[in-house]
Amino acid sequence: MARLGGKDRGVTQRKNRKGWWVRIHVNGHQRWFKCDTRSQAKAFYGRLKADAREEKFFPEKFNQAKNMTLRAWIDRYLAGSTNRSIKIERHYGRFWKLLLGRRLLSQITTDDCRRIQSKMNARRDKVKVRGTQSKQQDG
């Protein structure tokens, strides 16, 4: 296949950066990926475009993060926090670490949070009911 000036589409060298780079536009977003050689970059670009055509393109699978527990994430956040309300943040951090601290972040779902929220609301409503009953009996 003839290419204008021998250039491959989506494969380039960036100024002041080593290696070959693959640039791809999918769903209105531009992504850059680094490769060691030009042929590796051409093959990678072809695979990414094929995945995008088949709607299997997920950039997250190329930038996989390490599994982290909620406890470790909260500790890392609090170590770098410079907010005024650091005492309150530590309090909430202890609370959430007790509830979900040993679970991986990838395993925590919105259903888990909703379940905890409903328990907290039920407990709050129970306290409200007890408080109003005791006031009625006193009066």
N, C-alpha and C positions, 0 to 999 in steps of 0.2 A: 504494500500500500504506500503510495507516494505521500510524503509529508513536506510541508513548506519549509525549506531551509534545513531539512533533516531533524526538525524539532518534534518531539513526542508530546502529544496533548496531555496536560496535567502533570508533566514531569519537568522539573526545573532545578537549577542551582540558585540558592538565595545569596544575596550579597553578605559578605562577612560571616558566612556560616558554612561549616563543612558538610560534605555529603550531598546526596540528592534528595529532593523534596517532592512529595506527591501532593497536589492540591486538588480537592474534590468539592463540588457543590452538590449537596443533597438537601432537599426540603427547605431550600432557601438559606442554608447555613454553609459557610466555607470552612473546611477543615484542612489542616496541614499535617502530613506524616513524614517522618525522616527515614531514609533508607541509606544503606552503605554504598551501593553501586547503582549505576543507571539501569542496568538490566533488572535488578531487583525492584527498582522503583516502577519500571514499566509493567512488570508482572503484578506488582501490588496494586497499581492503578487499575489494571484490567480486572482484577479480582474484586476491588471495591465497586467499580462500575457495574459488574455483573450482580453483585449483592444488592446494589441500589435498584437495578432493574427488576430483580426478583423480590424486592421489598424485604430483604433480609439484612440490610445495612444497619448495624448498631455500633456506633463508634465506641461505646462503653466496653465492648469486648476487646478492644485494642489497648485500652487504658485501664486495665483491671487493677483495682485497689486491693490492698490487703484487707482481710477480714478483721473487723475491729468490734469490740464489745462496746455497749453503751457506756459502761463504767470507764473504760479507757478514753472514749471520746469526750466524756464530761470532764475527766481529769485534764485532758489536753486543752480543752476549751478554757477551763478555769485557770490553768497555768499561764495562759496568754491574755487573760481578761484584765483590762485596766478600768473597768467601769466603777462608778461610785458605789453602786449597789452590790459590791462583791459579796458581802455577807448574805444578802438575800439570795444571790445566785448560788452560793455554797449550800444554803439551806435547801433550795429546790434540787440542787445536784444530789445531795444526800437522799432526798425523798425518791427521786427517780432511780437512783442506784439501788435502793432497797427493792423497788418494784421490778425493774427490768435490767438491772446492772450486768448480769452474767450473760445476757442474750446478745447475739451478733446484731449489728445495725441492719444488716440485710434481712434478718428474720423477723424484725419488729414490723407489724402491719398496722394499718389504720384501725382494724377491728380490735386489736389489743388495746390501743389508746381509747377507743370508744367504750370498751368493757371497763377499763379503769375509770373513765369519766363517769359512767353510769353508777359504778359503786360509790364514787365520791359524792355524786349528787344524792344518792339514796341515803348515805350516811349524814349528809348535810340536812336533808329533809327530816330525818329521824331526830336529829338534835333540835331542829326548829319545833317539831311537834312536842317533844318533851318539854322544851322551854315554855311553850304556850300553855300546856296542861298544868304545869306547876304554878304559873301565874294565876290561872283561873281558880285553882284550889285555894290559893292564899287569899283571894279577894272575896 
